[in-house]
Amino acid sequence: MSTLIVATGNPGKLKEMQAYLKPLNWHLELKPDNLDIEETGSSFLENARLKAGQVARALGQWAIADDSGLQVDALGELQASTLPAMQPPIKPVLIAYCKK
């Protein structure tokens, strides 16, 4: 069974990923708590790439990440990061990176 590192410290996200990937029969693990990744991308896709890529390189293992949020044109600069109480029911961006 292949191991895939989920680039998050959130056990709830791990369960979500396990549900998405259940048919693949992979063993999923959380990233180590001491490995912090800054989400400095300008989009959900860029942040998912940053998280998966940095975790894969740091651990030398396959990694997967997601990122999601609420983006409403009418809000302009006021987006999900500034509205933490809003929990949008949208599908996340999923990105996997090879360890090499």
Beta strands, then each sheet from edge to edge (+ up, - down):
strand 1: 3-6
strand 2: 27-30
strand 3: 63-67
strand 4: 93-97
sheet 1: 2+ 1+ 3+ 4-
end
